Amino acid sequence: MKEVDLADPMASTEVATFAACVATILELALEDVPQPAEGPNPATGWEVPRWLGGMGLGLVPVGDVATFSWPGPWLARVRPAGGGEIRYVVMYGVPSGAVYDPAAVTRRDGFTIVDGYVISPGDIALARPPKPAPSTASGTVEEIWVAPAAGEPARQLEHVLALPGLGLDGDRHVAGTGTFPSGVPGSALTLIEAEVCESFDPPLTADDHRRNVVTRGIDLNALVGREFSIGAVRCRGMRLCEPCKVIAGYAGRPIIRPLVHRGGLRADILDRGSIAVGDEVSASGE
């Protein structure tokens, strides 16, 4: 996402925040988005949905907005706590938190989500991104962390047993005591780049990011959909480990937006074996 700035955020209208959020999600200049006429919910008018249709996109309403989460950006129509005028914000993650709020509604005394919308491709098969070329780079394991349960402090290890289909021995992903379900694809192992952690001030710690393995020198995003090895242990990258409201709660600071597409990798473990600090992390070249 590429945020746009409004000239006077505190005086912005529902229509202005809607256009700003659409521009931010699509990474366009604000003037490139049609400005609907002032009135009821601009998402239900014809101007922007027809304009999106010209790009093969649509605006899909969310059925149960109170429980909805999405591993990407979506539009939320929000009302400040205690009443007030409705504005639009961009939400992100599973569970979702506000990552772009042009009128600063969510930074006041709470808010209620009234409606939600996802900008979606009309034909998902045509919209899938191309698979990246195999990475020839390699990196190293810098840190290993496990935690016995959700919310429990992370414990640093020099080496650990990797269990196929389960996770790292002693970790919540094996025990089924984590925030998210265990045993499903992409639930066994999480990784994050040391370079990303160091880009924060202060740097992200293990109790902030809650990932199992910290790597250095390799692009983890390029491992999605590919086999890679950590030492002698084969793994498979399943999807990006995008940030969410849970991790923001652990960190105690606004980290969802700066971690978008930088939150690391979710992977499956394919072989039983030991992983140790200093092990090489490399793609298989498939």
Secondary structure, 3 states (H helix, E strand, C coil): CCCCCCCCHHHCCHHHHHHHHHHHHHCCCHHHCCCCCCCCCHHHCCHHHHHHHCCCEEEEECCCCCCCCEEEEEEEEEEECCCCCCEEEEEEECCCEEEECCCCHHHCCCEEEEEEEEEEECCHHHHCCCCCCCCCCEEEEEEEEECCCCCCCCEEECEEEEECCCEECCCHHHHCCCCCCCCCCCCCEEEEEHHHHHCCCCCCCHHHHCCCEEEECCCHHHHECCEEEECCEEEEEEEECCCCHHHHHHHCCCCHHHHCCCCCEEEEECCCEEEECCCEEEECCC
